[in-house]
C-alpha cells in the first residue's frame, strides 16, 4: 500500500480456506442473514402491535417525503405553527426519489430500491475491507456493519443504504485508481443526500494529492478532482434557482431546524445526557456518537490507513457532530461511515472464528431489539 492508499491485490478470485466459496459471496450471505433476520423481527413486531409492516418499513417519517417526491415531484411545504418550522421537500436530494419513481412509486418500490442498495453497499464494504485488511476481516467488517445499533435503517425506505453503496464503491475505485468510476460515483452520491459531499471530498482530496504531490499528469485524475463535487453542487444551485435565493438550499435546511453550528448543539445534548434526566433513547444515541468519535481516533492512529477512507469518514463525522437539528438522527447519519469499524474487524479477524460468530450474533440481537424500540416503542423520527 502506498502513502496515498493504493493497494496491490491479486486478480485471482478470493476464496475462504475452508472451501471454494468466494469470500465476497460469504460476506453477502452474512449480510443477508443478519438483515433479513432484522426485517422478520420488525415485521412480526409490527403485526403484534397491529400495524402494517410495509407502512412501518416503507412509509414512515422521511420515507413519506421521498415517496411524495417520487409521485408528485417537488413543491410540497409543511408548516408547524407550534414550532415555527417550515418544512420544504427541497431539503431532500433527488436520486433516491427518482429511482423509487422508476421502480413504481409505491412503499414497496421504496423498499426495493433501499434493499437493493443495501446489498450493493455490503458488497462494496467487503471489497474495501478486503483490500485494506484481507478476506476474513472484510467479511467481518460487513457482519459488524450489518449489526450496528442503527442498522435497522438499512431495512427502511431511506437514503442511507444508497449513499453507503455509492460511497463504498467510490472508495474502492479510488483505492484501485479507477478515477473516472470514482468521480461518477461521487457525483451520484452528491445527488443522494447532503452528506454525499463526504464522498466527493475523499475523491477530490486523493486526486489532488496525486496531482500536486505525485505530479500525476493523467487527465482522468484532473477530471476526478474537478467533477467529484458536481452532483452535490448542482442540486444546491438548482434549489437556489428554484427559490430565487442563491443560498436557498441552506435556507430550506435552516427552516427545518437544521444548521451547522460547529458542534454546539451536539455538545449541549451530550452534556444534558451525561448530567442525568434524559430519556433512554438520547442516552443510547450519546453512546453511539461518542463511540464513533473514539473509533475515528483509533482509525487515525492506525498505520498506513488509506487517506481516502480517513477523509470520507472524518467529513461524515464533522457533518454529523457539527450540525444542529434532531439529536436522535445522528447515528443514522453515521451509518455510511463503515470505515469506523475497521479496527474492530481487524481485532476480530485475529480471534477464533467461534468468538467472531458469537460477537456478531450478540450484536445482531441487540440491533434487532433496538430497532423494535425505535420504530414501535419510541416511535420518534429517525
Protein Blocks (a to p, Z undefined) as FASTA:
>chain_A
ZZkopacddfbdcddfkbmcdfklmmmmmmmmmmmmmmmmmmmmmmmnopafklmmmogh
jlmmmmmmmmnophiacddfknopacdfklpcfklmmmmmmnnopaklmmmmmmmmmmmm
mmmmmmmmmmmnojklmmmmmmmmmmgmklmmmmpccfklmmmmmmmmmmmmmmnopakl
mmmmmmmmmmmbmklmmmmmmmmmmmmmmmmmnopabfklmmmmmmmmmmmmmmmmmmmm
mnopaklmmmmmmmnopaceehmmmmmmmmmmmngoiafklmmmmmmmmmmmmmmmmmmm
pghiafklmmmmmmmmmmmmmpgcdfklmmmmmmmmmmlmmmmmmmmmmmcfklmmmmmm
mmmmmmmmmmmmmmmmnopaZZ
